[in-house]
Amino acid sequence: MDPKQFLDTLAGQGITFFTGVPDSLLKEFISCIEATVPRTHHITAANEGNAIALAAGYQLATGAVPAVYLQNSGLGNAVNPLTSLADKEVYAIPMLLIVGWRGEPGVKDEPQHIKQGRITPALLDILEIPRTDKLDEVGALIERAKAESRPVALVVHADAFSAYPTTKAPAAVALTREAAIESVIAALNERDIVVSTTGKISRELYEVRKRTGQPTKDFLTVGSMGHASQIALGIASQKPDRRVVCLDGDGATIMHMGALATAGLVKPNNFLHIVLNNKAHESVGGQPSAAGVIDIPAVARACGYTTATATTVNEIGSRIGEYKNAEGPHLLEIMVNLESRKDLARPAETPAQNKRSFIDHLHGTN
C-alpha cells in the first residue's frame, strides 16, 4: 500500500497522533509521517514502553485514538504498560499498535529476529490484544479499539508499504561511523575487551577487524537494543585489570538512559562507553533521534562520568589516550555522519560462535 494512502485511511478513522520507535519494515510509512504529520502529533519515543505511555497521555487528553509504531522485538519493552496501564481491565485506553513483523516464519531474517518472529502472534494473543495482519482490515480493528476501549494491533509484513521519497539532511561532520570505529580499534590494545551494540555498528566493527587482518574477538550484540552498555559494565565489574569498551549508538543510549546512572553508581575506572552519534536511527531508515536536541555528554557527567567529544580521527586517538589514568566511568561521544556502505557485510559466524570466540578472548586463550 502507498504510505500516504494508509495515513489517509487512519485519518479517516480519527487517528492523527503517532509515536513509536523506528523500524526498518515500517520505514516508508514512518518517512511519510515525518514528512506530513505536524510535530505536535508525532513524537519519536526513547523506547516502546515510553511510546505506549505517550499514547496513553494523548488519549486521556483528547479522547482520540493514537497510533504506536514499533518493531515486534519492541513488544518486550511495551508489555508492562500494555498490561498495567492501557489494558481494558486497568485504564482501558484504546490505541492502535502498528507492529513490524521481523522474523516472520518462512521469511529469511537475522538470527535475533527468528524466535521473536515465531512467537509474535502468540504473544499478542497472550496479551489479549486483538490483531490482524491485513491492511484492509484496519478500519474494523480501530472500531473495535474504540468500542471496547482497548489496544489493538496491526501486524505488518515485510514490503507491505511502497517506497516513499525521503530527503536526507546534509552531513554536519565529515567523519563516517566506520572510519571512527577503525580509529577506535587502532587506539586500543590487544587485551582490551569490546562490546558493540546491535545494528550497523556491530557490522562495521566486524568489517574493520576483517579488513585489518584481526581476529573477530568482540561481543557483537544482536537484538537487545539499548543494553550493550550494561553487558559491558557487567564485564568491567568482574575484569578490573582490563579496559572494557562499549561501542554504542545515540538511539541505543537514549533508549535506556538509566544505564548511565548505573555506570555512575558502580564507577569502574576501566569502563569506556563510546557513543557514535549521528543524531539518527540510521540502521532502520535514518529517522531523527532525540540526540539532535539533547547533550549526551552532559547527561553522562551528571551521572558521574568523565566525558569528551571527538569529531576527527586525530581527536579520537588523543581522547582515548587521555582516559588512561583518569577516574571512570568514561564516555567519549564521537560525532559521525549518516553515511554507511551499501555493501556492508553481516557476520558469517552465528551468535553462539561469536560468543565462544569472545569468551576465549575474555579468558586470555586468544
N, C-alpha and C positions, 0 to 999 in steps of 0.2 A: 504494500500500500504506500501511496505517496504520504510522507510525513505530515505535510500541511493539510491534506485531506483528513487524516486521522485526528490532527489537532482540532480541525473544524468540527469533526464529529463529537469530540469531547466537549467543545464549547457549546454545541447544541444540546448537550446533556447537562449544562451548567457547570462544567469543570473548567476553571480558568486559572487555578493556582497549582503550581508544580514545585516539588522539592525532591531531592534524592542525591544519590552518589552515581557518577557517570559509569557507564558500562559499554563495552565495545559493541555488543549486539544492538544496543539502543542508540548508538552514537548519531545516526542520521536523524532520529526523532529528537534527540536532545539538542542537536545543532539547530533544528527548526525552532525549538523552544527558545534557545539563546537568541535567535535572530528576530523572533516575532512577539515574544511574550514580555511585557514590561517587567523591569527589575523588581517592582513591588509584588509581583506574582510569580517570581521564580527565584528560589534560593537553593544554591548548591550546598548540601549539608556536609558536615565533617564525617559522619558515618550514618549508616542506615537507621540505627536506633534514634539518632537525633532527628532524622527526616520524619519518622513516624510522629515524634513529639511536635515538630514544627507543623506538620499537617493537622495534628490534633488541635493545636493552638489556633490555627486558621479556622478550622471548622467551628470551634467554640465561639470565635469572634464574629463569624459571618453567617453560620448556618449552612454554608455551601459545602459541597463535597470536594475535597482536594485530591490530587494525584501524587503518588510517590513512586519514582522510578528507581530501580536497583537491579543489580546482578543477583542471580539466585544464591550465590555464596553469601551475599549480604543479609539473607534471611536470618543467619545466625546472630548478627548484631541487632536484628529487629524483633526477635522472639519476645524479649522481656516487655517492651512497650506494646507489642501487639496483643499479648495475653493479659497484661496487668493494667493497661491504660485504654486502648482502643476497643477491646473485646466487648461484645454486646452484653456480657454478664458483669461488666465493670462500668465504664462510662459510655459504652455504646456509641462509638464515634465512627460514622461512615467515611470510608476513603477507598480510592482505587489504587491498588498496587499494580505497577507495570513492571513485570519481572523478566529480565533477560535470561533465557534458558541455556546457560553454558552446560556442556557435558550431557546434552540430551542423548538418551540411548540411541545407538545407531548412527550418531553423527561424530566424526573424528574430532577430538579435542585434547587439551593438555591434561596430564595426569591429575593435577589438583582439582579438576572440574568433574572427573568421572563419577565419583561417589555422590557428590552434591547434585549432579545432574540426574543420577538414577533415583535419588530419594526426594527430589523436589515436589512431585505431585503428592507423594505420601506425607511429606512434611506439612504442606498446606492443608491436607485433609486432617492431620493430627491437630493442627491449629484451628480446625473447623472454619477455614476461610473458603467460601465458595469460589470456584475458579473456572476459567475456560482458557483454551489456547487458540481460539478463533477470533480474529479481529472484528469480524462482522457480528459477533455476539456481545460486544462490549456494551451496547446500549441496554440490553436486558440485564446485564451484570450490574451496571450502575443503578438501574431501577431497583434491583434487589438490595444494594447497599443502602439506598435511601429508605426503602420500605422497612428493612429490618435493622437499620442503624448499626451497621457492622462493616468491617473491612472486607473487600472482595479482591480477587487477583486475576489479572490478565497475564498469562504466561506466554512470552513472545519467543518464537522460533528464530533461529539464525536466518538472516536475509529476509525477514518479514517486511522491512521497510526499504523503499527505493532510495537512491542517493539524494542527498540534499547538499547544495553548494555551501561551502564554508569559506570564510576569509581568515587566514592566519595572520596574527599580529606580527609586525616586523620584529626581528630579534633585537633585544635590548643589549645583549652581550654577544661577543664573537665565539666564546668557548662552547664546544659541543660537550654533551654529557660523557660520551665515550672517551674523548680526549682528556676530560677531567678525571675519569676513572683510571685511565692509563697513568696519569701523573701521580695519582694517589698511590697506586701499586708500586710505582718507581720509588716513592719516598718511604715505603715500608721496608722492614727486614724479613728474612725468611721465616722467623719464628712467630711473626705477628699472625693473629687469627682474624679472619674476615668473615662477616655475616652480611649478606646483601638482601635487600628487600625484593618483593615479588615484582614481576613485570620486566620492563626493558633494562632496568639497572642490572639485574642478575644476568640477563642475556649478554649485555655489553661487557660485564666483568668476565664472563666465560670466554667471550671472543678475545679480550685483551690477553688473558692467560694463554690461549691457543696461539695467538699471533706472535707473542714474545717467547714462545717455547717453554712456558712454565707449566707445571702440573696443576690440574684442577683440584685445589685443596680447600676451597671456600665453601661455606654453607650457603647454597643458593636457594633461598626461601621461595617456595612456590605456594600460592594462596596465602592465607593468614595476613592479609594486608594490614599494615599498621603495627604488627607485632615483632618485626625483625629486631628492633632495638632492645626489646625485653629478652629475646633469645640471647642476644649479645651480652646484655647485662648479667643474665644468669651465668653465662660462661665466665665473664670477667670476675664475678664474685668468687669463683672457685679456682681461677687461674691468675692469681695476683702478680705472678712473676712474668706474665706475658701480656703484651698490648692486644686488646681486642677492639676491632674496628667494625662499626656498623655503617654500611653504605645504604642510606635511606633516601626517600623522595619527600618532597614537600607535602604532597597529598597524603602519603602514608604517615608522616609525622603528625600532621594535623588530625588525622582520623582518630588516633588515640593519644592525644596530647598529654594525658595524665601520666604517660610513661616518662616524660621529662621530670615530673615531680618525684617519681620513684627512684630514678637515677640520682637525682639530687639528694635524696634521703640516704641512699647507700654510699655515695661519694667515692666511687672507685677511681683511683688515680690512673689506672690502666685502661680506662674506657674512653674511646674516641668515637663520637657519634658524628658522622659526616652526612649533611643534608644537601643533596644535589637539587637545587631549587630552580625550576623553570617556570614557577608560578602557574602550573597547569597539571591536569591529569593526562599527561601526554600518551601514556601507554594505551589508553582506551578512547582516544579521539582528540585530545588537546583542549578539553574544556577548562576554563579558568578555575584555579583553586583559590582558597582564601589567602594563600601566601602573597597574592598581589596587593593585599591591603593590611597585612599584619607583619610584625617584626619577629621572626622566629628566634634569632639570637637573643633578643630582649626577653622573650618568654623563658628561654633556657637559662639566662642569667638570673632571672627571678627565682628559678628553681634550684640554683646553686652551681650551675655550670660555669666554666671558663669558656669564653666564646671568641670567635674571629670569623671574618668573611674573606673569601678569595674570589677573584674574577679572572685571573690569568694562571697559566701553567706555573710560572715562577712563584707566584704567591702561594700556590698550593703546597709546594715543597717547603717553603720557608715557614708557613703557618704550622705545618705538621711538625717541623723541627723545633719550633718554639714550645710546643706542648710537652716535649720530652721530660722535663723535670718539674712541670707545673702541677699544682694540685688539681685533681679531677672532680667530677667528670668533665670532659672536654667536648665542645661542639664546634665543628667547622662547617659553616654554610658556604657552599660553592655555587655561585650564580652561573647558570648554563642556559643555552637557548633551547628551542623546541625541535631542533633538527635531530633526526636519527636515520640510520641507513635502512633502505628498503629490503636489503638482502641480509638483515641481521639474523643469524642462526639461533636455533634453540639448543640447549644442552643435549648431547647424544646419550648421556647417562640417565638412568631413572633416578627418582628421588632417593630410593634405597641405596643405589650405587654411590650417589653423591654423599649420602650420609656416611657410608663406610670410608670413603676417601677422606672426608673431613675428620672423622674420629681418629684415623691414622695420623693425620697432621696434628690433631689436638693432643695426642698422647706421644708425639715425637717419633712415630715409626715411618714417616716420610718427609 
